[in-house]
Amino acid sequence: MPPHPSSSVQKAREALAGQLREIRREAGMSGRELAVRCGWSESKSSRIENAKTPPSDADIRAWCRACNAADQTPDLIAANRQSADRYVQWRRLQRSGLRRLQDSAGDLYQQTSLFRVYVSDVIPGFLQTSGYATALLSSIADFRGTPDDVSAAVAARMRRNAVLTNGAHRFSFVLEESVLRYRLCSAAAMAAQLGHLLGVMDHHNVALGIVPFSARRSVWPMPTFTIFDEVRVHADTLDAALSLTQPSEVELYARAFERFSQGATRGSAARALVAEALSSMG
């Protein structure tokens, strides 16, 4: 059984508390001395270190400043904020079905200038046809036992995907060739999906690369992830859609995306891979 979100949140808080404790120890400082330097009670330091009281952003800044570790502040603040909402989409999905999940990222989509999307399992949501999305979301709803609101969820996804036609947004996609071959829907729906993919490749604000089976790899296939500008990553797991905001995490995924991009074919070579998959529909 997947871990309950609340236990995962607590583990994240405990990990943050452990990092703060190590920073204090590396500075050769007692809890009392830290409290004096930060201008609060020794008991507050203890509560923070034992994950009894979540620190505020200001607490983390003061802690790092007192320990001469200001360079670690951005990652720690991001981790602190992330621990509370890391599994928010998981909880929403379990409680309210798929439609609300599609609507939940609307503001983020509108605010993002550059989307970088790597997929190893399914056609990216941005590029899905309604037929493909219906089959995929139906299988997700069935597997997870969520409320049956697939039709509404598909309609919401199609509305959300209008961002693709807005020239103010740029998209860079990297797909594993296997994505073109997985039969998650009927042959007719898959053929329509692949045809749509070929059409999207003509959009001036879309760059699409495909990592062929034959490519010599510098990085292994990974679970699907999306990078929103330089500020956030959504990485899919079986039990949650993780939202990662620590600068070091975003940088790590950006580095992985760059590696995938280097191994991807583009232009006519990428079109040939899609056309080949399309012809195999029979």
Secondary structure by P-SEA (a helix, b strand, c coil): ccccaaaaaaaaaaaaaaaaaaaaaaacccaaaaaaaacccaaaaaaaaaccccccaaaaaaaaaaaccccaaaaaaaaaaaaaccaaaaaaaaccccccccccaaaaaaaccbbbbbbccccccccccaaaaaaaaaaaaaaaccccaaaaaaaaaaaaacccccccbbbbbbbcccccccccccaaaaaaaaaaaaaacccccbbbbbbccccccccccccccccccccbbbbbccccccccccaaaaaaaaaaaaaaaaacccaaaaaaaaaaaaaacc
